[in-house]
Amino acid sequence: MLNRVVSMPAKGAPESLARAARKGVHTGLVEIDRVSIVFGKGRQAHKAVEETSIRVEPGEFVCILGPSGCGKSTLLNTVAGYVRPDRGEVRVDGELITKPGPDRGMVFQQYSLFPWKTVKENVAFGPKIAGKDAGPVANTFLDMVGLSRFANRYPAELSGGMQQRVGIARALANYPRVLLMDEPFGALDAQTRVMMQENLLKIWNDFATTVLFVTHDIDEAIFLADRVLIMSASPGRIIADLAVELPRPRLPEATAEPAFAELKRQCIAHIRSESLKAFEQQNR
């Protein structure tokens, strides 16, 4: 049975609303059940994640916050299938995850595009490997991210924000049940980052896929998510699960709402406490 660590939601926020699956979405249920991950062996062993359980409902947008080195990306990689847990298991729609698959799209912080392929060829790569008619699929998703005019350009000719939009289109081109995002906007300037956040929410609303999003940015997590999960200092585990009841669609003005400020206060308190623990661990 999945264990949940639940902190108090914002005042007046019914917890059941944040826990419900998105209306009309029936795939993309993510279950992380008592997962522990250890790197190395013997005296060099390092426990990155400890006895962690998370349930993400179909179509839900969940952000993970935590101090540096707490295992956020490692946990995301177990859902992607890049890392096998030492204990526990990860399932998507009841299927045990043992390796990467097209049902889970991944967007990284680094611009992981093929530099020798055009924008359209990058987006078409997954569908082409799967034996699909890749051209129309690529056109559909380039239009979705607003880059149809740049289909025949190469990645080096695009800005950082545009490259990440190509990365999102490529991840979605396989029609994944779950979109995994590991600090995808971390290297962007503040203005581009805000634009990308709004663009991502529009795509999520249109595409209706489950999103699991790792970030260090508290404002970003609250602005994007249905729920914000906070991880402890290493070894990482979920210590708070905060429902975000801000109405959608969300506009930048939402950051001035009292409910936003209250959630931010809670997140800062948790993150500061855990960051101090992480700092102490590093200085032992």
WOWO-V186595 format. One record per helix or strand of 2 or more residues. SS is the DSSP state (H for helix, E for strand). FROM is the first residue (numbers start at 1). TO is the last residue. Records with the same first field share a line. If there is no record, write none. Layout:
SS->FROM-TO, FROM-TO
//
This chain:
H->15-19, 42-44, 72-80, 119-129, 134-144, 148-150, 155-157, 160-172, 190-207, 218-224, 252-256, 258-282
E->30-39, 46-56, 61-66, 87-92, 95-96, 104-107, 178-182, 210-214, 227-231, 238-243
//
